[in-house]
């Protein structure tokens, strides 16, 4: 019985940890189509789609306490374009992003 409870607990924790994700919205300054993405805690991976192009990469987070601080995102598309972002995060987050062409975006991070 104890083995079954331990296995059930481990499985539940694995599902909870892999399921943690944050939605991203990129709003272009000066108009245009919004971008959307997701940042996953497991592996600190990020995926963003803007105008039909998909970018993949990672984020780093540090600074303040375990739930508050500054971070950066770097994602690239298969054809070599990149988006770089800096953000502040505390339950939700805000920041700015720039793509390879110099276009600026306001970044919103939410659950």
N, C-alpha and C positions, 0 to 999 in steps of 0.2 A: 504494500500500500504506500509506504514512504517513497519508494522508487517511482511510482506512478505520479505522486504529488510533485516530486522534484522535476520529473520530465514535463509535466503540465506547466509548472511555473517557468521553466526554461523556455518552453515553446511560446508561452504568453509573452514573456519578456522579449524574445526575438521578434515577434510580430509587432510589438509596440515600438521597438527601436528602429526597425526597418521602415515603419510606417510614418515616421516623423518627417514632415516636409513643410516648406514655406512657399507660398505662391508669390511670384514676382510680377509686377506691372511696370513697364517702361513707357513713359509718356514723352513723346518728342517735343522739345522746345521749338516753337515756331510752327507747329502743326505737323500733321502726318498721321500715319497709322501707329496705334499702340502696339507694343510688344508684350508678350506674356512668357512666363517661364516658371520653373520650379527649382528650388534648392533643397536637396535632400541631406539630412544630417549624416547618414551613413555614407562615408567616403567623401563627404563635403562636396558632392557633385552638383553641377548646375546645368540646366538646359534652358535656352531662351530662343523663342521664335519671333522674328520681325519680318514682315513683308514676304512671308513664305520661305525665308532662309532660317535654318536652324543652326544654333551655336552651342557648343559643348565645352565644358571646362569645370573649374573648381572655385571654391571660395576659401578664404582664410578669415578667421575671426579671433580677435584678441583685444587686449587693452584692459577694460574695466573688469567687473566681476564676471562670474560664470554666465550671467544672463544679460549683461549690459556691456557695450563697448563698441569698437570700430572694426570694420572689416573691408575686404577687397574681393572683387569677383574678376576673373579673367576667363573669357570664353572665346573660342574661335570656331569659324565655320570650315567645312571641308575645303573650300576654295581659298582659305587663308585670311579672310577678313576677321577682325577681332573687335570685341567690346570689352572695355575696362570700366569697372565701377568702384566707387568708394562709398561706404555707408556707415551709418550709426544704427545700432540695434538695441532695443530694450522692449521686449514683448512683441513689438512690431518695429519696422525700420524705414528709414528714408535715406536717400543718397542721390548721387549723380553718376551718369554713365556717359562715355564717349565711344563712338564707333571709329573704324579705321578712316572714314572720310571726314571726321571731325564733328559730326552731328552730335548734339547734346541731348540727353534724356534725363528726366526726373525719375528716380527709382522709388517704388513703394514695395515694401516687404510685409506680407500679412499671412495669416493662417487660413 
